[in-house]
Amino acid sequence: TSKRKTYAAMISVMDRGIGKVVEALEEQGMRDNTLIVFFSDNGAVMGYPGSNYPLRGGKHGLAEGAVRGLTFVNSPMLKTTGYTNKDLFHVTDWYKTFQALAGDKPKKANKEQLPLDGMNV
């Protein structure tokens, strides 16, 4: 269908763009100290070219196909590679995880600074 062709073209263009970013990081000597992360905001919209298979449901729903999403993490710094994490990971966990990877320590909560949600995973 034309929707699938459009979707495939969009993914292809995104892939080339990501390749250019990675190439630029390598040329600048920054690739070894870079973490690349892509994640979806929810499952695919039902009736469009994306697929949540084998999960039921899609975006704007309550079934697993709506609330589970894919994430891709790539970096030469990763100690473990080539695996699938099946544990729960919430979008709020990214901040504390990035903070820990950068070597930053969270500030103590006080009247001006509320505690942050999420955890370093």
PASEBA-1860 file (N, C-alpha, C; in nm, 3 decimals):
! residues 121
1> TSKRKTYA> 0.084/-0.120/0.000/0.000/0.000/0.000/0.088/0.124/0.000 ~ 0.028/0.237/-0.034/0.105/0.361/-0.038/0.147/0.405/0.102 ~ 0.065/0.375/0.206/0.103/0.411/0.343/0.230/0.336/0.386 ~ 0.237/0.208/0.350/0.356/0.129/0.386/0.479/0.179/0.312 ~ 0.462/0.218/0.185/0.574/0.271/0.107/0.623/0.403/0.167 ~ 0.529/0.489/0.205/0.566/0.616/0.268/0.639/0.591/0.399 ~ 0.587/0.501/0.479/0.647/0.466/0.608/0.789/0.412/0.586 ~ 0.805/0.321/0.490/0.936/0.263/0.460/1.034/0.372/0.414
9> AMISVMDR> 0.986/0.467/0.334/1.071/0.577/0.288/1.114/0.665/0.406 ~ 1.021/0.691/0.496/1.054/0.772/0.614/1.161/0.704/0.699 ~ 1.148/0.573/0.719/1.246/0.499/0.797/1.382/0.500/0.727 ~ 1.381/0.485/0.595/1.504/0.486/0.517/1.577/0.620/0.529 ~ 1.502/0.729/0.519/1.561/0.863/0.531/1.617/0.884/0.672 ~ 1.542/0.839/0.772/1.588/0.852/0.910/1.718/0.772/0.929 ~ 1.723/0.651/0.873/1.841/0.566/0.884/1.964/0.634/0.823 ~ 1.947/0.693/0.705/2.059/0.765/0.641/2.103/0.884/0.727
17> GIGKVVEA> 2.006/0.957/0.783/2.039/1.071/0.868/2.116/1.030/0.993 ~ 2.074/0.921/1.054/2.144/0.871/1.172/2.286/0.829/1.134 ~ 2.299/0.765/1.018/2.432/0.726/0.970/2.523/0.846/0.954 ~ 2.469/0.958/0.905/2.549/1.080/0.889/2.592/1.135/1.026 ~ 2.504/1.129/1.124/2.539/1.176/1.259/2.651/1.089/1.317 ~ 2.638/0.957/1.304/2.741/0.866/1.355/2.873/0.890/1.283 ~ 2.868/0.909/1.153/2.989/0.936/1.075/3.056/1.066/1.123 ~ 2.976/1.169/1.148/3.032/1.296/1.197/3.095/1.280/1.335
25> LEEQGMRD> 3.030/1.201/1.421/3.087/1.174/1.554/3.222/1.104/1.542 ~ 3.230/1.008/1.451/3.356/0.938/1.429/3.464/1.031/1.375 ~ 3.427/1.115/1.278/3.524/1.210/1.220/3.577/1.307/1.324 ~ 3.494/1.345/1.420/3.534/1.441/1.523/3.598/1.372/1.645 ~ 3.609/1.240/1.640/3.668/1.166/1.753/3.579/1.163/1.875 ~ 3.448/1.176/1.855/3.354/1.181/1.968/3.273/1.052/1.985 ~ 3.283/0.961/1.891/3.198/0.842/1.892/3.220/0.755/2.014 ~ 3.346/0.742/2.060/3.376/0.654/2.173/3.319/0.705/2.305
33> NTLIVFFS> 3.273/0.830/2.306/3.220/0.888/2.429/3.074/0.932/2.408 ~ 3.003/0.862/2.320/2.866/0.900/2.287/2.772/0.782/2.308 ~ 2.656/0.812/2.363/2.549/0.715/2.380/2.435/0.756/2.288 ~ 2.395/0.667/2.199/2.285/0.696/2.106/2.163/0.619/2.154 ~ 2.052/0.690/2.173/1.929/0.628/2.224/1.811/0.672/2.137 ~ 1.732/0.575/2.095/1.605/0.601/2.027/1.498/0.526/2.103 ~ 1.387/0.593/2.130/1.277/0.521/2.193/1.144/0.577/2.144 ~ 1.044/0.490/2.147/0.912/0.531/2.101/0.833/0.587/2.219
41> DNGAVMGY> 0.734/0.667/2.188/0.653/0.725/2.295/0.538/0.633/2.335 ~ 0.506/0.537/2.258/0.404/0.435/2.284/0.404/0.340/2.167 ~ 0.307/0.250/2.163/0.295/0.158/2.051/0.252/0.230/1.924 ~ 0.248/0.154/1.816/0.208/0.210/1.686/0.059/0.243/1.684 ~ 0.023/0.337/1.599/-0.118/0.372/1.579/-0.183/0.259/1.500 ~ -0.294/0.211/1.548/-0.363/0.102/1.480/-0.417/0.150/1.345 ~ -0.407/0.066/1.243/-0.458/0.101/1.111/-0.356/0.171/1.023 ~ -0.237/0.198/1.075/-0.129/0.258/0.997/-0.022/0.153/0.974
49> PGSNYPLR> 0.083/0.183/0.901/0.180/0.081/0.865/0.258/0.020/0.982 ~ 0.269/0.087/1.095/0.342/0.032/1.208/0.272/-0.092/1.264 ~ 0.343/-0.167/1.342/0.286/-0.290/1.399/0.329/-0.307/1.543 ~ 0.237/-0.352/1.626/0.267/-0.383/1.766/0.273/-0.534/1.788 ~ 0.265/-0.610/1.681/0.263/-0.756/1.691/0.385/-0.804/1.768 ~ 0.372/-0.896/1.859/0.258/-0.979/1.891/0.168/-0.923/2.002 ~ 0.186/-0.796/2.037/0.107/-0.737/2.144/-0.029/-0.689/2.093 ~ -0.127/-0.689/2.182/-0.261/-0.640/2.150/-0.266/-0.489/2.165
57> GGKHGLAE> -0.351/-0.425/2.086/-0.379/-0.283/2.102/-0.273/-0.193/2.041 ~ -0.296/-0.063/2.056/-0.204/0.035/2.001/-0.217/0.168/2.072 ~ -0.150/0.267/2.019/-0.147/0.402/2.078/-0.286/0.447/2.120 ~ -0.294/0.513/2.233/-0.417/0.566/2.292/-0.501/0.457/2.359 ~ -0.447/0.337/2.374/-0.521/0.230/2.440/-0.455/0.191/2.571 ~ -0.507/0.087/2.632/-0.454/0.041/2.760/-0.387/-0.096/2.753 ~ -0.400/-0.165/2.639/-0.338/-0.296/2.625/-0.187/-0.280/2.607 ~ -0.114/-0.392/2.616/0.032/-0.386/2.609/0.085/-0.320/2.481
65> GAVRGLTF> 0.015/-0.337/2.371/0.058/-0.276/2.246/0.055/-0.124/2.250 ~ -0.015/-0.068/2.349/-0.022/0.077/2.364/0.084/0.130/2.460 ~ 0.115/0.055/2.563/0.201/0.108/2.668/0.345/0.058/2.663 ~ 0.371/-0.044/2.584/0.508/-0.092/2.568/0.567/-0.032/2.442 ~ 0.693/0.000/2.447/0.758/0.057/2.330/0.898/0.002/2.313 ~ 0.953/0.023/2.197/1.088/-0.024/2.167/1.190/0.085/2.197 ~ 1.307/0.042/2.236/1.419/0.133/2.259/1.544/0.070/2.199 ~ 1.625/0.154/2.140/1.752/0.111/2.083/1.862/0.193/2.149
73> VNSPMLKT> 1.961/0.127/2.206/2.073/0.195/2.271/2.201/0.144/2.207 ~ 2.289/0.237/2.168/2.413/0.199/2.102/2.527/0.287/2.151 ~ 2.636/0.224/2.190/2.754/0.299/2.230/2.873/0.205/2.246 ~ 2.992/0.250/2.207/3.111/0.170/2.236/3.136/0.156/2.386 ~ 3.073/0.241/2.467/3.092/0.237/2.612/3.013/0.125/2.679 ~ 2.917/0.065/2.609/2.834/-0.038/2.671/2.916/-0.162/2.702 ~ 2.900/-0.213/2.823/2.974/-0.333/2.863/2.904/-0.459/2.816 ~ 2.771/-0.455/2.811/2.692/-0.570/2.766/2.618/-0.529/2.639
81> TGYTNKDL> 2.627/-0.611/2.537/2.560/-0.579/2.410/2.486/-0.702/2.358 ~ 2.397/-0.679/2.262/2.329/-0.788/2.195/2.225/-0.859/2.278 ~ 2.157/-0.788/2.365/2.055/-0.854/2.447/1.927/-0.772/2.447 ~ 1.821/-0.835/2.491/1.691/-0.770/2.504/1.657/-0.760/2.652 ~ 1.631/-0.640/2.698/1.589/-0.619/2.836/1.438/-0.636/2.843 ~ 1.390/-0.725/2.926/1.246/-0.748/2.938/1.191/-0.692/3.068 ~ 1.275/-0.617/3.141/1.231/-0.555/3.266/1.155/-0.426/3.235 ~ 1.080/-0.380/3.333/1.010/-0.253/3.318/1.109/-0.138/3.320
89> FHVTDWYK> 1.083/-0.041/3.237/1.167/0.079/3.227/1.074/0.192/3.188 ~ 1.062/0.292/3.273/0.972/0.404/3.245/1.051/0.520/3.188 ~ 0.987/0.602/3.109/1.054/0.715/3.045/1.121/0.806/3.149 ~ 1.066/0.814/3.270/1.126/0.898/3.373/1.259/0.840/3.424 ~ 1.285/0.712/3.395/1.412/0.652/3.436/1.529/0.701/3.353 ~ 1.503/0.753/3.232/1.613/0.798/3.146/1.695/0.908/3.211 ~ 1.628/1.007/3.273/1.702/1.120/3.329/1.804/1.073/3.432 ~ 1.758/0.993/3.529/1.850/0.949/3.634/1.958/0.855/3.578
97> TFQALAGD> 1.924/0.777/3.476/2.022/0.689/3.414/2.129/0.773/3.341 ~ 2.086/0.872/3.262/2.181/0.960/3.194/2.266/1.038/3.294 ~ 2.202/1.082/3.401/2.273/1.157/3.504/2.386/1.071/3.563 ~ 2.356/0.945/3.593/2.457/0.856/3.649/2.567/0.826/3.547 ~ 2.529/0.805/3.420/2.629/0.779/3.316/2.724/0.897/3.299 ~ 2.673/1.018/3.319/2.756/1.138/3.306/2.841/1.163/3.430 ~ 2.820/1.083/3.535/2.897/1.101/3.657/2.842/1.208/3.749 ~ 2.721/1.255/3.722/2.659/1.358/3.805/2.585/1.291/3.921
105> KPKKANKE> 2.579/1.359/4.033/2.506/1.307/4.147/2.380/1.391/4.168 ~ 2.266/1.325/4.196/2.143/1.402/4.217/2.153/1.491/4.340 ~ 2.090/1.608/4.330/2.087/1.700/4.444/1.983/1.652/4.544 ~ 2.005/1.686/4.669/1.907/1.652/4.773/1.781/1.734/4.752 ~ 1.667/1.669/4.772/1.538/1.740/4.760/1.526/1.840/4.874 ~ 1.469/1.956/4.842/1.441/2.057/4.944/1.318/2.135/4.899 ~ 1.291/2.246/4.962/1.170/2.323/4.927/1.172/2.371/4.783 ~ 1.290/2.408/4.732/1.299/2.457/4.594/1.318/2.345/4.492
113> QLPLDGMN> 1.376/2.235/4.534/1.407/2.124/4.443/1.333/1.999/4.489 ~ 1.224/1.967/4.421/1.151/1.846/4.454/1.227/1.723/4.407 ~ 1.205/1.608/4.470/1.275/1.488/4.424/1.230/1.450/4.283 ~ 1.320/1.399/4.204/1.288/1.358/4.067/1.231/1.217/4.067 ~ 1.137/1.193/3.978/1.085/1.059/3.959/1.188/0.976/3.883 ~ 1.171/0.847/3.884/1.257/0.759/3.807/1.372/0.706/3.889 ~ 1.445/0.615/3.826/1.560/0.555/3.892/1.669/0.524/3.789 ~ 1.791/0.515/3.836/1.904/0.480/3.750/1.899/0.330/3.725
121> V> 1.874/0.293/3.602/1.870/0.151/3.570/1.986/0.113/3.481
END
